[in-house]
Amino acid sequence: MRKICLSLIFISQLFSNEDISLDEQKNNIQISDEPKVEEKPIKRVQNKLEYKGTVVKKVERLRNSNINFSNETALEKFKKVSLNDVVLETLSNSDMIRSAREKVIQSQLKLDDGLADYYPTLNFEYTYSKTRHYPGEDDNSQYKFYNDRNYRFVMAQNLFAGGATYYNVKSLRESLLVQRNMYKLTVQEELNKAIKAYFGVVFSKKAVETNKKHMIKLQKILDIVTIKYDNGASSIGDLTSIKANVSNAQTKLIKDKSKLEEALRYYEYIVGKKFSKTLPYERDFNIKIAQFDKLFQRAVSQNPNLKNYYLNIEAEKYKVQNAQSKFSPKVDLEVTYNDIQDQEDYEGDENDFTGRVKLTYNLFNGGKDKNKVLRSYSILRDLKFRLNEEIKKLKWNLSKLHTSINSVKDALKSTKSEVSSSQEAVEAYWEAFKLGEQDLNVLLQGQRQLNSAELELIKFERSNIQDFFLLLGYTGDLLAYFNIDPENNKFVNFSTSTYNKKLYDDLKDKKLLFDEEVKEKIVDKKEKKEQKQKEVKKEPSLNENIDLFIKTFLQADENSFMIIIKDFDNVYDAFDFIKEQKISKEAFAFDILKKYKIKTIIARKIFDNELDAKQEMEKMSKTTNKSLELKTIKDIKELYIKYLEGLEVEVKEPKPKVKIVEKIQMLKKQQSYKTNEDFKKKFLEANKENYTINIATFTSMKEAISFVKKEQIYDNSFVFKYIEGKDLVKVMYGIFENYEDAVTSLDILDDIKQKYYPVIEKIQTKQNLYKQNKELNEKENKTQEYEIVTKSKIVDSKEDKKNDLKNNKTKIQTNDKIENTTKSLSDFETLFLEVPKNYYTINLATINTKEEAKEFTLKHGIEDTSFVFSFGDKNLAKVMYGVFENYQQAKKALDELPLNLRKNSPYIEKIGKKQDLYNKYHSLGKDK
C-alpha cells in the first residue's frame, strides 16, 4: 500500500508540474477557470492490486478548458473587402503617386521651355534721363542741361544654331516620357504593396484557422485519453505524450496569431485607416500563364524598368546631337524700331527702323564642347550596359517565376489529394480510437500529418498567387489586370468599388501631364447600374447554356453523331472541364454505370456526318488527355434516359445455403418535405425586377433536401420541381433588390460557390418557371415509407431462399396494420444475443442500477430497440442500442440520435464484446 500511495503522489505531482507549464502560455490562449467539480472516488487496478484514488484536479481542469482567441471575435465583425477595392483605396491615398505626378508636371514645363526657343522674342525698352554736361554752351553758363527720352521695340529670332533647338526639344520630350513611365512604375509599386498586404492577411488568417482546428482536435484527443486514464485503460505515457502535443500546437498557434496581427498592422499602414475594419477574403484566382518564350518576348517590350532604359537611351542620343551642334555657327536676326522724343540739341521727333543679321561662331573655349559630347557618349554606353544586364536579370526572374508557378500548380494538386487522403485516414483513426482499436501514436501521427499538409497547401496557394501577380508586373500587365490607366485623369475608377473618391480634382494640372486634354462624360450612377444589369441579362449562365443545348440535343436527328469525353470521377470535374474548355453552349454532362461504378461523361457537339465528327475528334485529341469516343445521338439518348430514370445495378443471385437477412416492414407516418412557406410566398410575390441566386439543379428531391439541411439555408430557400417525369429540382436562395446585394450575399456562400457554381438571375424567370410547373409541385405524394428491422437466419434450401427474397421485396401499399408472422420483435434481447459477433451496436450509457437504466430507456422512448443488462460486482447497468450488420449502418444511426442522447457521448463497438460481457455475469438463459 505504501508503494501505491507513493505512485499516486508522483503522478499527481507530474500532472501538476506539466499543467503549470501550459498555464504559463497566456498569449491568446486562455484556460477558463470553471467551478471545481466534486471529486468522486474511482476504482483503479494496477499490478493486480486494487486501491481507491481520486481524479487529479489539474488534469480535469485541462480537459474542460475553453480556448479563446483574442482577435477572432473582432475579425468576424469586419466587413469583407475585395482585392479590387483595396487596390483602389491604396492608390487614392498614396503620397508617393502624388509626388511622382509632380515630377511629370515639372518635366512637362521643361519641355514647354524648350519649345519656346522656336518663337521670336519681343522686348520693349523706354528710357528717360536728365544730363548735366560740363562745360556749358557759352562762357556765361558753366553747365549744359538737356533731357534724353526715347523708346524702342526689339524683336530677336534665331535663324540657325546647328539643330540645337530641335535636338533639345527631342531630348526633353523623351525625358517627359521617362517621367511618365516612372509615374506608372510608382503606381505599380504601390499596387504591389496593396497586393502583398491583402494576401498577407488572407493567408495568415487561414493558417490561424487551420492551427485552431488542429488544436481543437488535439484537445478532444486529450479529453478521451484523460477519461481512459482515469478508468485505468491508458498509461501515464499516453497522457503526457498528448499533453506535449497540445503544448506544441499552442506554441504554433501563438506564432501564427502574431503573424496575423503583424499582417493586419501592415495592411492598415498600406491601405489607410478607413479600411482598418475591413477583412480581405479573396484567394481564388484563375491563374493561367503562356509559354516562357512568349512571356519573355512580351516582358522585353513592356517591362516598365526596361522602358525607362529605352527612353533614357533615346533622350541621351538627342543630347549627344545637341552637344555636337555647338560646333556649328549661330545666326540670329534682330529687328529694332527706335523713337527719340527728346535729346541733346533736340529739334523734333526722330525714329529709326533697323534690321540686323548677326553671325556668331566660337573658335576656342578650352575644349568644353568636346568634353560635353564625350560625356554624353559615355552616359549612352553606360545605359546600354545596364540595359543588357537588366534584360538578363529579367530573363532569370521570369524563368524562376514561370517554373515556380507551374511546379506549385502541380504541387497544389498533389497536396490537395494528400489533404483529402489524410482527412479520410484521420476520420478512420478517430472512429477506431474511440472503439479502442487504434493506437494513440498512430492517431497523433495522422493528425500531425493532416495539419502539416493543410499548412503546406496554404503555403503553396500563397506562393502561387503572389508569383502570378509578380509575373504580371514583370511583363507589364499588372495595371491592365486591374483596368488601371495612369494616363487617364480618373484612373482610380471608384465606380467598380463601393466607395466614391477621386485621386485628382484639379483638371488644370492634367493639361500639363499630357499633350491632349482628355474630356470625359460623367455617367450617372443609375445609368451605370442599368447598363450593368443589361449586360448580365445578355450573357446566359453556364447552366442556362447547358440547358439550351440539352433541348437542342433532344430534338436532334438520331442518326447524327456526337463526341463522348470520358471518364470523369464526378459531375463537378465534368463541369470544371466544360468551364475551362468554354464549351457550355455545345456540351452537357451526365452519369453512366460502368463496371458497377458511376462515372460521368460529356457529350459534345452535334455533327451531321461521321467524317466531320472524326476530324473534330482528332483536333480534340491533341489538346486533351481524356479518352474520346464517337457515338450516334440514338445511343446517347438511351444512356441519357437511363440517367434520368435512375441507374440500376443487376446483382447475381446468391448461392444456396447462405445467410440472408429477413426484412420485416413496419408502417410509419410519411414525413414529406415542405419548403419554407413564408419564404415561398415572399418569393412568388416579389418584385419582378428583384434578383435571386440559382444555387443548383438536383436530379431528385432527396438530394435537394439533403443539400438544404446540410448548408442550413432552409429559412431563406425555395425548393421546387420542374419538367414532369424527369424529377429535376431547383434550389433558389434569397430575394435581393439589386445586383450588388446579390453579389455580396453570394460571396458569403463561399463553399457553395466553389462547389455548385451558383448564378445570379432575375427573380421573374424563376417565378414563371414555378407557375409553369405549379400542378407538379402541388401533387400529394401518397407512397408509404417503411422502416426495415433486420434479423438473420439460415435458409437450407434454394427454394426457401428464393421465397424469402421474394417476400422481402414485397412493398405494402395499404394503411392496414402489418402483423408480424415470424418472430416477435419485442424480444430484442434474443436478437441482440443471437446475431454474429462481427455485428455492431451503440453503447449509449453506463448507469448505477438496472432499474434506473430501464427508466432511462422509457424516458427516451427506446425500450423496444435497446438492451439493458447488469455487470460487475456493483451491478452497474449497460444500455445498448440497436443491432447493425456493418459499421456504416451504426454510424448513420448514431448521427440520427436525438441531441439529449448524443450529449452522453455514445460510441460504436462490436456486439461480440457486449455478448461476452453479458455471458460473463449471467448464466445461459438466466435473463433471456
Buried (B, 14 or more C-beta within 10 A) or exposed (E): EEEBEEBBEEBBEBBEEBBEEBEEBEEBBBBEEEEEEEEEEEEBEEEEEEEEBEBBBBBBBBBBBEBEBEBBEEBEEBEBBBBBBBBBBBBBBBEEBEEBBEBBBEBBEBBEEBBEBEEEEEEEEEEEEEEEEEEEEEEEEEEBEBEBBBBBBBBBBBEBBBBBBBBBBBBBBBBBBBBBBBBBBBBBBBBBBBBBBBBBBBBBBBBBBBBBEBBEBBBEBBBBBBBBBBEEEBEEEBBBBBBBBBBEBBBBBBBBBBBBBEBBEBBBEBBBEEBEEBBBBBBEEEBEBEEBEEBBEBBBEBBBBBBBBBBBBBBBBBBBBBBBBBEBEBBBBBBBBBBBBBBEEBEEEEEEEEEEEEEEEEEEEEEEBBEBBEEBBEBBEEBEEEBEEBBEEBBEBBEEBBEBBEEBBEBBEEBBEBBEEBBEBBEEBBBBBBBEEBEBEEBBBBBBBBBBBBBBBBBBBBBBBBBBBBBBBBBBBBBEBBEBEBEEBBBBBBEBBEBEEEBBEEEEBBBBBBEEEEEEEEEEEEEEBEEBBEEBEEEBBBBBBBBBBBEEBEEBEEEBBBBBBBBBEEBBBBBEBBEEBEBBBBBBBBBBBEEEEBBBBBBBBBBEEEEEBEEBBEEBEEEEEBEBEBBBBEEBBEBBEBBEEEEEEEEEEEEEEEEBEBBBBEBEEEEEEEBBEEBBEEBBEBEEEBBBBBBBBBBEBEEBBEBBEEBEBBEBBBBBBBBEEEBBBBBBBBBBEBBEBBBBBBEEBBEBBEBBBBBBBBBBEBBEBBEEBEEBBEEEEEEBEBEEBBBBEEBEEBEBBEEBBEEBEEEEEEEEEEEEEEEEBEEBBBBBBBBEEEBBBBBBBEBEEBEEBBEBBEEBEBBEBBBBBBBEEEEBBBBBBBBBBEBEBBBEBBEEBEEEBEEBEBBBBBBBBBBEBBEEBBEEEEBE
